Amino acid sequence: MNRYIYTSLLAILFMTGLQAQDKPYSPDQDTVEQANFLRILHTESLKTVVGAKETIRYLTGDVELRQDSTFMYCDSAVILDGNIARAFGNVLIQQSDSLVIFADSLYYDGNKGYTDLYGNVVLQNNDQELWTDKLRYNLNSRVASYFSGALLKAGTTKLRSEIGLYYTRSEKSFFKNYVKVVDDDFSLKADSLEFDILTRMSKFIGPTIIEQGTKKIYCEKGFYDLEKEEGEFEINAQFKDGETEAVADLIKYFGKEDIIDLIGNAEYKDGEREAQADKMHYEEATGIFDLIGNASYQDASRQIESDDIFYNQKTNSVKSSGNARIVDGEQTLDAEQVDFDEERQMGIARGNVVWRDSSSNLEIRCEASDYNNTTGYVKAYGGTPLLKYGLNETDTLFLTADTLLSYTDTLQGDSVRFFHAFSNVKIISQDMQAICDSLAFNEQDSIFELYQNPFAWKDTSQFNADTLLISLQDGEVDHILLLEKGFILNSPDALFYNQIKGKRIKALFTEGELDKMRVTGNAESVYYALEDGKQYIGVNKVICSEILFLFGNNEIDYIKFFGSPNSEFHPMDQVQHESLKLEGFQLNEANRPKSLYELLQ
């Protein structure tokens, strides 16, 4: 930036034939009219270049400048038109007895009331220091801002962030992006933070992690008082101390007393103990653990449910039992052996495991399973895990994979069951068949998401793409969405294959029959035309930006091409059919699941 300014100045001198003056400087030369401009208090050397439109002053050696109550010191400076300056070497800005800024260089705009400081910038305000490489300081509001990282020191507290606003008058500051506060036995990491340096109060909105000793707290909204060691934490609030973990809508933490209050959807885990309630009150010193409202408590040997539970961890006393069948509401688990993993806080079932959820019309059979009936979590593995899902009264979907995972979660305010399948996934139902290596599904959307080399078949059509989305409605396929490298094969006789290819393909079905298809993005089509639905008369190859197909009786009734289509029609005896196979053509009929028996092999 400096090189360009100097080059421009030299060009101006050359074109206008200006004459430079180099003479000793005296502050008495400043006139009354110059009082609002940068005043030169001292310099060892002054060179003035007077032009038609601007005046440039070059100052060298022990430079001292002033504008109103702002003082500037540096080794050298260039002043343009009296109020814009660049300073170099040992730069110092002083605006009061308590506020000083050091830097290697700066750009000073007295007209707009700000200065940009560069290189080893240090702002000192009373006992606080702000360190950065680039800083903008507003001379009027006295607010310092940075956007490329800084360190703020205030006593034993150190704060780092990528972006910040530091208010030197109120000593209250705002920080964003990779914020980290460190003090004795305390650290805080946040996305956004308001920090009062005098009171040591932190307020945060966004993901935040607080660590104090062995304790760790996560939330996305709240405040923490470093002086009192107290805080409140909301939105995905989580607390952890060794093996102890807790989550709630609101967590109140009193560090000096070692007291925690969990309010709203409270969950607590500590080694082999697990609890849930509307509210919880825990005192580490006394071991008192109160669960209020819809309380549930369980450990390795017992499970208790009540409105309120009062438990003392030190005496192991409770105020207000395990077999191979566990019934929890609409969930049932049967197995030859059921154990409880104290370390994972997870049930483990072995041998002919059958898990059912009557509310979802869902059943999982496997040789081994991890489960948690409280959360509806089921992980099935061993042998060939089988999932049975009742689509409707007449059709059941069967799915096998190396691993099946099912759980319930909240989606748009409703409790919804999700399930995932991993490795060697196979699906068969009355309406469709599919394979892939990874699958996800939730009951609310009724959409099967197939990943990693997915293939699906319906009637005489094969679908494959990077990702396949199969949407169900009333137990039948409503539409299939092919994302990235979509490819559809269709053949009435397994001799010649109609091909449809595109970046995005959506196939819509009505009462189980293909009704409409839209191909968008690099659309290609190879279609074998039939006369009266019996005799092939030729093949048509089209390349365009978008294609719309309308079907009747699983045959194409209408085609519309968009975006300057390139079309070629060949009679059947005048074309090499193998050459018409589009890139990505892959007939995978051999891997199409044929029966439930085949799935279980």
C-alpha positions in Angstrom: 0.0 0.0 0.0 2.8 2.5 0.9 4.7 1.7 -2.3 1.7 2.7 -4.4 1.2 6.0 -2.5 4.8 7.0 -3.0 4.7 6.1 -6.7 1.6 8.3 -7.1 3.2 11.2 -5.3 6.3 11.0 -7.5 4.2 11.0 -10.6 2.3 14.1 -9.3 5.7 15.8 -8.7 6.9 14.9 -12.2 3.7 16.1 -14.1 3.2 19.4 -12.3 6.8 20.4 -12.0 6.5 21.1 -8.3 9.3 22.3 -6.2 10.0 20.7 -2.8 11.1 22.6 0.2 13.4 21.0 2.8 14.0 23.2 5.8 13.9 23.2 9.6 10.4 23.2 11.2 9.0 25.4 13.9 5.5 24.8 15.5 5.0 28.6 15.2 4.5 28.0 11.4 1.0 26.5 12.1 -1.7 29.0 11.6 -5.0 29.4 13.5 -6.8 27.9 10.5 -4.7 24.7 10.9 -5.8 24.1 14.4 -8.3 21.3 13.5 -5.7 19.6 11.4 -2.8 17.4 12.5 -0.4 19.7 14.1 3.3 19.1 13.9 4.8 19.5 17.3 8.3 18.3 16.5 10.4 16.7 13.8 14.1 16.7 12.9 13.4 17.1 9.2 10.5 18.5 7.2 10.0 18.4 3.4 6.9 20.1 2.0 5.6 19.4 -1.6 2.9 21.9 -2.6 0.7 20.9 -5.5 -2.3 22.3 -7.3 -4.7 20.0 -5.5 -2.8 18.8 -2.4 0.1 19.4 -0.1 2.3 16.6 1.1 4.6 16.8 4.1 7.5 14.4 4.8 8.6 14.2 8.4 11.7 12.4 9.5 13.2 11.9 13.0 11.5 12.1 16.4 8.2 13.0 15.0 5.5 14.4 17.3 1.9 15.2 16.0 -1.3 16.3 17.6 -5.0 16.6 16.7 -7.2 17.8 19.5 -6.5 15.5 22.5 -4.8 12.8 20.4 -1.0 12.7 20.3 1.1 10.7 17.8 4.8 9.8 18.0 6.8 8.0 15.4 10.2 7.8 13.6 8.8 9.2 10.3 5.5 10.3 8.8 3.8 11.5 5.6 0.9 14.0 6.0 -1.5 14.5 3.1 -3.6 17.6 3.1 -3.1 18.2 6.7 -5.4 15.5 8.2 -4.4 12.2 6.7 -1.1 10.6 7.7 1.0 7.5 7.5 3.4 6.9 10.3 6.3 4.5 10.5 8.6 3.1 13.2 8.0 3.1 16.9 4.5 4.4 16.4 2.6 5.5 19.6 -0.9 7.0 19.9 -1.9 8.6 23.2 -5.4 9.8 23.8 -5.5 10.1 27.6 -3.3 9.3 30.6 -4.7 5.7 30.7 -4.9 4.9 26.9 -1.8 4.3 24.8 -1.5 2.3 21.5 1.9 1.1 20.2 2.4 -0.2 16.6 5.0 -0.5 13.8 3.0 1.7 11.4 -0.4 3.3 11.0 -2.8 5.0 8.7 -4.5 8.0 10.3 -7.6 9.7 8.9 -8.5 12.7 11.0 -11.4 13.6 8.8 -13.2 10.3 9.4 -12.0 10.0 13.0 -10.2 6.6 12.9 -6.7 5.1 12.6 -5.6 1.7 11.3 -2.5 0.3 13.1 -0.3 -2.4 11.8 2.4 -4.8 13.1 2.9 -5.6 16.8 0.0 -3.5 17.9 -0.5 -3.2 21.7 -3.3 -1.2 23.2 -2.9 -0.3 26.9 -5.9 0.9 28.8 -5.4 1.1 32.6 -4.2 -2.4 33.6 -5.5 -4.1 30.4 -3.6 -4.8 27.2 -4.9 -5.8 23.8 -2.3 -7.4 21.4 -2.8 -7.9 17.7 -1.3 -7.4 14.3 -3.9 -5.1 12.9 -6.3 -2.8 14.7 -8.8 -0.1 13.8 -9.3 2.5 16.5 -12.2 5.0 16.4 -10.9 8.3 17.8 -14.3 9.6 18.6 -16.1 6.6 20.2 -12.8 5.2 21.5 -13.7 1.7 20.3 -11.0 -0.6 19.0 -12.0 -3.3 16.5 -10.1 -6.2 14.9 -10.9 -9.0 12.5 -7.8 -11.1 12.3 -7.2 -12.3 15.8 -6.1 -10.6 19.1 -5.2 -11.3 22.7 -6.7 -9.3 25.6 -5.0 -9.4 29.0 -6.8 -8.2 32.1 -5.0 -9.2 35.3 -4.9 -13.0 35.3 -7.5 -13.3 32.6 -6.5 -13.8 29.0 -9.0 -13.6 26.1 -8.4 -14.6 22.5 -10.7 -14.2 19.5 -10.7 -13.7 15.8 -13.1 -10.7 15.8 -13.6 -8.2 18.5 -15.0 -4.8 19.6 -13.2 -3.4 22.6 -14.9 -0.4 24.3 -12.1 1.5 26.2 -14.6 3.7 28.1 -17.0 1.1 29.4 -14.4 -1.8 29.5 -17.2 -4.0 28.1 -16.3 -5.9 24.9 -17.8 -8.1 22.3 -15.9 -11.0 20.7 -16.7 -13.5 17.9 -15.2 -16.5 16.2 -12.9 -18.9 18.1 -13.3 -17.0 21.4 -11.2 -18.4 24.3 -11.0 -17.1 27.8 -8.4 -18.5 30.2 -8.0 -17.7 33.9 -6.7 -19.6 37.0 -8.3 -23.1 36.8 -10.8 -21.8 34.3 -11.2 -21.8 30.5 -14.1 -20.8 28.2 -14.5 -21.4 24.5 -17.3 -19.8 22.6 -18.5 -18.6 19.2 -19.8 -15.2 20.5 -19.1 -13.5 23.8 -19.9 -10.3 25.7 -17.3 -9.8 28.4 -17.3 -7.2 31.2 -13.7 -6.8 32.2 -14.4 -5.1 35.5 -17.1 -7.5 36.8 -15.6 -10.5 34.9 -19.0 -11.4 33.7 -19.3 -13.4 30.5 -22.5 -13.6 28.4 -22.7 -15.9 25.4 -25.0 -16.8 22.5 -23.9 -19.7 20.5 -21.9 -22.9 21.1 -19.9 -22.5 24.4 -17.7 -24.8 26.4 -16.6 -23.9 30.0 -14.0 -25.9 31.9 -13.2 -25.3 35.6 -11.1 -28.0 37.2 -12.6 -31.3 36.3 -15.9 -29.8 35.4 -17.0 -29.1 31.9 -20.2 -27.3 30.7 -21.6 -26.9 27.2 -24.4 -24.7 26.1 -25.5 -22.3 23.4 -26.8 -19.5 25.6 -26.2 -18.3 29.1 -23.8 -16.4 31.4 -21.0 -17.1 33.8 -19.6 -15.0 36.6 -15.8 -15.7 37.0 -15.7 -14.0 40.3 -18.5 -15.9 42.0 -18.0 -19.1 39.9 -21.8 -19.1 39.2 -23.7 -19.4 35.9 -26.8 -20.3 34.0 -26.7 -22.3 30.8 -29.5 -22.9 28.2 -30.0 -24.6 24.8 -28.5 -28.0 24.6 -27.0 -27.4 28.1 -24.7 -30.2 29.2 -22.6 -30.7 32.3 -19.7 -33.2 32.8 -17.4 -34.0 35.7 -15.5 -37.2 35.4 -18.1 -39.9 34.9 -20.9 -37.6 35.8 -22.9 -36.2 32.9 -26.0 -34.1 32.9 -28.2 -32.3 30.4 -31.3 -30.1 30.8 -33.1 -27.2 29.3 -31.5 -25.0 32.0 -28.5 -25.8 34.1 -27.7 -23.6 37.2 -24.2 -24.0 38.5 -22.8 -22.8 41.8 -19.1 -23.7 41.7 -18.0 -22.7 45.2 -20.7 -24.8 46.8 -20.5 -27.6 44.2 -24.3 -27.4 43.7 -26.0 -28.1 40.3 -29.7 -27.5 39.5 -31.1 -29.1 36.3 -34.4 -27.7 35.2 -36.5 -29.0 32.4 -36.0 -32.3 30.6 -33.2 -33.1 33.1 -31.0 -36.2 32.5 -28.2 -37.4 34.8 -25.6 -40.1 34.5 -22.9 -41.1 37.0 -21.1 -44.4 36.5 -23.7 -47.1 36.9 -26.5 -44.6 37.9 -28.9 -42.9 35.5 -31.8 -40.6 36.3 -34.4 -38.5 34.6 -36.8 -35.9 36.0 -38.4 -32.5 35.3 -36.1 -31.0 37.9 -33.0 -32.2 39.7 -31.0 -30.8 42.6 -27.5 -32.2 43.3 -25.1 -31.4 46.2 -21.7 -33.0 45.8 -20.6 -32.3 49.3 -23.6 -34.0 51.0 -24.4 -36.5 48.3 -28.0 -35.4 48.2 -29.7 -36.0 44.9 -33.4 -34.9 44.6 -35.5 -35.7 41.5 -38.7 -33.8 41.2 -41.5 -34.5 38.7 -41.7 -37.6 36.4 -38.7 -39.0 38.1 -36.9 -42.2 36.9 -33.8 -43.7 38.4 -31.9 -46.8 37.6 -28.6 -48.5 38.4 -27.0 -51.8 37.6 -29.5 -53.7 39.9 -32.7 -51.7 40.1 -35.0 -49.3 38.3 -37.4 -46.9 40.0 -40.1 -44.6 38.6 -42.0 -42.1 40.7 -43.3 -38.6 40.8 -40.4 -37.7 43.1 -37.2 -39.6 44.2 -34.9 -38.6 47.0 -31.5 -40.4 46.8 -28.4 -40.1 48.8 -25.3 -41.2 46.9 -23.1 -41.5 50.0 -25.4 -43.8 51.9 -26.9 -45.4 48.8 -30.4 -45.0 50.2 -33.5 -44.2 48.1 -36.8 -43.1 49.2 -40.1 -43.3 47.5 -35.7 -55.0 39.5 -33.9 -57.6 35.7 -34.7 -60.6 33.5 -34.7 -61.6 29.8 -37.8 -59.7 29.0 -37.9 -55.9 29.3 -41.1 -54.1 28.6 -41.1 -50.3 28.5 -44.3 -48.8 27.3 -44.7 -49.9 23.7 -41.2 -51.4 23.5 -40.4 -55.0 24.2 -37.1 -56.8 24.3 -36.7 -60.6 24.4 -33.3 -62.4 24.5 -31.6 -65.5 25.9 -29.3 -63.2 28.0 -29.6 -59.6 29.0 -26.8 -57.7 30.8 -26.2 -54.1 31.8 -22.9 -52.5 30.7 -22.1 -50.2 33.6 -19.4 -48.3 31.7 -21.5 -47.6 28.7 -24.8 -47.3 30.6 -26.3 -49.5 28.0 -28.2 -52.8 28.0 -26.7 -55.7 26.1 -28.8 -58.5 24.8 -27.5 -61.8 23.4 -29.1 -64.8 21.6 -32.2 -64.8 19.5 -32.8 -61.2 20.2 -36.2 -59.8 19.3 -37.0 -56.1 19.8 -40.4 -54.7 19.0 -41.9 -51.2 19.0 -45.7 -51.6 18.5 -46.2 -47.8 18.0 -44.0 -47.9 14.9 -45.0 -51.4 13.8 -41.3 -52.1 13.9 -39.4 -55.4 14.7 -35.7 -56.1 14.8 -34.3 -59.7 15.0 -30.6 -60.3 15.6 -28.0 -62.3 17.5 -26.8 -59.4 19.6 -28.1 -55.9 20.5 -27.3 -52.9 22.6 -30.3 -51.0 23.8 -31.7 -48.2 26.0 -35.4 -48.4 26.4 -35.5 -44.9 27.9 -34.3 -43.3 24.7 -35.6 -46.0 22.3 -32.1 -46.7 21.2 -31.4 -50.1 19.6 -28.2 -51.3 17.9 -28.5 -54.7 16.3 -25.6 -56.8 15.0 -24.3 -60.4 14.8 -25.5 -62.9 12.3 -27.8 -61.2 9.8 -29.8 -58.6 11.6 -33.4 -58.3 10.1 -35.7 -55.4 10.3 -39.5 -55.8 9.7 -41.4 -52.7 9.1 -45.2 -52.8 8.5 -45.9 -50.5 5.6 -49.6 -51.2 5.6 -52.0 -54.0 6.3 -50.9 -56.0 3.2 -47.2 -55.2 2.7 -44.2 -55.6 5.0 -40.8 -54.2 4.3 -37.8 -56.5 5.2 -34.3 -55.0 5.6 -31.0 -56.7 6.4 -27.6 -55.3 7.1 -24.5 -56.0 9.1 -25.6 -53.4 11.6 -29.0 -51.8 12.3 -29.5 -48.7 14.5 -32.8 -47.3 15.6 -33.7 -44.5 18.0 -36.3 -41.8 18.7 -35.7 -38.1 18.5 -37.6 -34.9 18.3 -38.3 -33.6 14.7 -40.4 -30.5 14.3 -41.7 -30.8 17.8 -42.8 -34.4 17.4 -41.2 -37.6 18.7 -40.1 -39.5 15.7 -38.4 -42.9 15.2 -35.3 -43.0 13.1 -33.3 -46.0 11.9 -30.1 -46.5 10.1 -28.5 -49.5 8.4 -24.8 -50.0 7.7 -22.9 -52.4 5.3 -24.5 -54.9 2.9 -27.9 -53.3 3.2 -30.7 -55.2 1.3 -34.4 -54.3 1.1 -37.3 -56.2 -0.2 -41.1 -55.5 -0.2 -44.0 -56.1 -2.4 -43.5 -52.8 -4.1 -39.7 -52.4 -4.5 -36.2 -53.9 -3.8 -33.0 -52.0 -3.1 -29.4 -52.4 -2.0 -26.8 -50.0 -0.7 -24.0 -49.7 1.9 -25.7 -47.1 4.1 -29.3 -46.2 4.8 -31.3 -43.7 6.9 -35.0 -43.5 7.5 -37.5 -41.7 9.8 -41.2 -42.3 10.2 -42.3 -38.7 9.9 -40.8 -38.1 6.4 -41.2 -41.8 5.3 -38.2 -41.3 3.1 -35.5 -44.0 2.7 -32.1 -42.3 2.1 -29.7 -44.7 0.3 -26.0 -43.9 0.1 -22.8 -45.5 -1.2 -23.5 -47.3 -4.5 -27.2 -47.5 -4.1 -29.5 -49.4 -6.5 -33.3 -49.7 -6.4 -35.7 -51.7 -8.5 -39.4 -51.3 -9.2 -41.2 -53.4 -11.7 -38.9 -53.4 -14.8 -36.9 -50.3 -13.9 -33.6 -50.0 -12.2 -32.5 -46.8 -10.4 -29.0 -45.8 -9.3 -27.1 -42.6 -8.4 -24.7 -41.3 -5.8 -27.7 -40.9 -3.5 -31.2 -42.3 -3.8 -34.2 -41.0 -1.9 -37.3 -43.2 -1.9 -40.4 -41.6 -0.5 -43.3 -43.7 0.7 -46.9 -42.7 1.1 -49.5 -45.0 2.6 -47.0 -47.8 2.3 -46.4 -47.3 -1.5 -43.6 -45.6 -3.4 -44.7 -42.0 -4.0 -41.5 -40.8 -5.7 -37.8 -41.7 -6.2 -35.2 -38.9 -6.3 -31.8 -39.6 -7.8 -29.1 -37.1 -6.9 -25.8 -36.8 -8.7 -25.0 -39.2 -11.6 -28.6 -40.4 -11.7 -29.2 -43.3 -14.1 -32.4 -45.3 -14.8 -32.6 -48.4 -16.9 -35.9 -49.9 -18.2 -36.5 -52.8 -20.4 -39.7 -54.8 -21.2 -37.8 -57.7 -22.5 -34.2 -57.6 -21.1 -32.9 -57.2 -24.7 -32.8 -53.5 -25.3 -32.6 -51.0 -22.4 -34.1 -47.6 -22.3 -31.7 -45.2 -20.5 -32.2 -42.0 -18.7 -29.3 -40.1 -17.2 -29.0 -36.7 -15.5 -27.6 -34.8 -12.5 -31.0 -34.9 -10.8 -33.9 -37.2 -11.6 -37.3 -37.3 -10.0 -39.7 -40.1 -10.8 -43.3 -39.8 -9.5 -45.7 -42.7 -9.0 -49.4 -42.9 -8.8 -51.0 -46.0 -7.2 -47.7 -47.8 -7.6 -47.4 -47.0 -11.3 -44.8 -44.7 -12.9 -46.6 -41.4 -13.8 -44.1 -38.7 -14.5 -40.3 -38.2 -14.6 -38.2 -35.0 -14.8 -34.5 -35.0 -15.6 -32.5 -31.9 -14.9 -28.8 -31.1 -15.5 -26.9 -32.7 -18.3 -29.9 -34.8 -19.3 -29.4 -37.7 -21.7 -31.9 -40.3 -23.0 -31.7 -43.4 -25.1 -35.3 -44.6 -25.9 -36.3 -47.6 -28.0 -39.5 -46.8 -29.8 -42.1 -49.6 -30.2 -44.8 -49.8 -32.9 -48.2 -50.7 -31.3 -46.2 -51.6 -28.2 -44.8 -54.8 -29.9 -42.2 -54.1 -32.6 -39.1 -52.0 -32.2 -38.9 -49.4 -35.0 -35.8 -47.5 -33.9 -33.9 -45.9 -31.1 -33.7 -42.2 -30.3 -30.8 -40.6 -28.4 -31.2 -37.1 -27.0 -28.8 -34.7 -25.1 -30.3 -31.6 -23.6 -30.5 -29.6 -20.3 -33.8 -31.0 -19.1 -36.3 -33.7 -20.1 -39.9 -34.3 -19.0 -41.5 -37.8 -19.4 -45.2 -38.7 -19.0 -46.1 -42.4 -18.6 -49.2 -44.5 -19.0 -49.3 -48.2 -18.2 -45.5 -48.0 -17.5 -44.9 -46.9 -21.0 -43.8 -43.4 -22.3 -46.8 -41.4 -23.5 -45.1 -38.0 -23.9 -41.6 -36.6 -24.0 -40.6 -32.9 -23.9 -37.1 -31.7 -24.2 -35.7 -28.3 -23.0 -32.6 -26.3 -23.8 -31.7 -26.8 -27.5 -31.9 -30.6 -27.6 -29.4 -32.6 -29.7 -31.4 -35.6 -31.0 -30.4 -38.6 -33.2 -32.8 -41.3 -34.4 -31.5 -44.6 -35.7 -33.4 -47.5 -37.3 -32.8 -50.7 -35.4 -30.7 -52.3 -38.2 -28.5 -49.3 -38.6 -26.9 -48.9 -35.2 -24.5 -50.6 -32.9 -26.6 -50.9 -29.8 -23.6 -51.5 -27.5 -22.3 -48.0 -28.6 -25.6 -46.5 -27.4 -24.9 -47.4 -23.8 -24.4 -44.1 -21.9 -21.5 -43.5 -19.6 -22.4 -45.0 -16.2 -24.5 -47.9 -17.6 -24.5 -50.7 -15.1 -27.0 -53.5 -15.2 -27.1 -54.9 -11.7 -30.1 -57.3 -11.9 -28.0 -60.1 -10.5 -27.8 -58.4 -7.1 -31.5 -57.6 -7.0 -33.0 -59.2 -3.8 -35.5 -61.8 -4.8 -36.9 -63.2 -1.5 -36.7 -63.0 2.3 -34.9 -66.3 2.3 -32.2 -64.7 0.0 -31.8 -61.8 2.4 -31.1 -64.0 5.3 -28.4 -66.1 3.6 
